[in-house]
């Protein structure tokens, strides 16, 4: 903040009035006097007749003026749209809950269509009684609701090689955060009868799509906090998110959240499938690979200002906002720098952080029109501090694709436009 704001807490009216005066002096957009504002003083077209009736949009859709708030892909990165990915428009959203229609997709053999009446889920292997559940069976078990983030292990993966894709949606948009409704995985496994000794046991899960996307999960995790979800944000799962049933594995990489879940087998050892050997491992500089790197470490990103959300109002009050998350617990603090890490300010968390869920942060400043190098740095409940790109590369090298939780830099120029850059 500038000196005029230090030590005092201005009213919002005074804050914005000062900004309007500053904006008018600079010839930029600002607050107008009421008597000269035609859109307020004159009757407009939308107030002279009737609007649309309730039967026009039986399923509510965003207004046309928000038509650019959509998932996007990158042609050269996602040329194969069947086994491919798109990105959540995190730069255009606020709060923490991701609308299902905006939430990113990742498919290995395309999104399939399955009716609830055709759905079946088998539990077999080292259980007392192998069972098959219908969708209606799942609805009869005690329900739970939890909000969790889901992040693709490859989110921010292009940044290993340098500042690549220009926009928060493309660098960090393989993430979403939803309220899930379903059944505790422990409840279903106990229904089938667990082994007397669960130590060293694994749960192999697979989907009903052609890829099956089979993954092995330690049984301890499966019994801890995993869910069988059939609703997200209060409505049925979308087709692209695994309708009618998917697995929820809080805090762990998205590839484990198997969609169209069809079978779970308790085993003595992991399967070592394609998705957990040749994929989703971290190859280090010496050619060896880290194995079983499931947890998504603490991470954050400034979503606005950013390349897709430039500053348009000129100097004066500016809200810097973004998202933070951790697969190991809750976010406890987020620091923001506007000078590339020389000085840091603690941001305001919109709400106290929740375990394995997105946290929204804000920093309100008085922008003087000078260029900024914006970064955010998250701290979680374990005390872990989000690292710089350089610190990650010292340990991991440049061969990695997955699990990049680096500090991101936006170069905000004097005209308000922003660009993806690195600071050495």
Beta strands, then each sheet from edge to edge (+ up, - down):
strand 1: 120-125
strand 2: 131-134
strand 3: 144-151
strand 4: 175-184
strand 5: 202-207
strand 6: 215-218
strand 7: 227-232
strand 8: 235-236
strand 9: 246-248
strand 10: 261-267
strand 11: 282-283
strand 12: 289-290
strand 13: 299-304
strand 14: 316-325
strand 15: 331-337
strand 16: 345-346
strand 17: 348-349
strand 18: 359-367
strand 19: 372-380
strand 20: 409-412
strand 21: 418-421
sheet 1: 2+ 1- 10- 5+ 6-
sheet 2: 3+ 4- 7+ 8-
sheet 3: 3+ 4- 7+ 9-
sheet 4: 11+ 12-
sheet 5: 13+ 14- 18+ 17-
sheet 6: 16+ 15- 19+ 20- 21+
end
